[in-house]
Amino acid sequence: MGTNYLNRMITTVIDSMRTNNVDWPAHWNNEQKLNFLDDCLEWLEENELYEQCKIVINEKEKIKK
């Protein structure tokens, strides 16, 4: 049952990236943000949440610019 709540929490946060600016921790540099997003992407792929994968990929592109 806990996993469902974890899935819901993660997907809700990632879904919010689609329409909101991400409020990153102030002390994170771009490399840390990208590493975090890579970890998220890996988890999303393992759980076959491909719509959220696209959102994370888009956020990574914003950071790289």
C-alpha positions, 0 to 999 in steps of 0.5 A: 500500500505504501508504494502506491502513495509513493508512486502518487507523490512522485507522479504528482510532483513531476506532473507539476513540472509541466506547468510550474517552475520548479523550486529547486533547493537554492544550494543545488547547482545544475549538475545536482539538478540533472543528477536528481532528474536522471534518478527520477527518470530511471525510476519512472522508466522502471515503473513504465511511467512514460508520460512523466518521463517526457516531462522530466526530459523536458525539464532537463532540457530547460536546465541545460540551456 
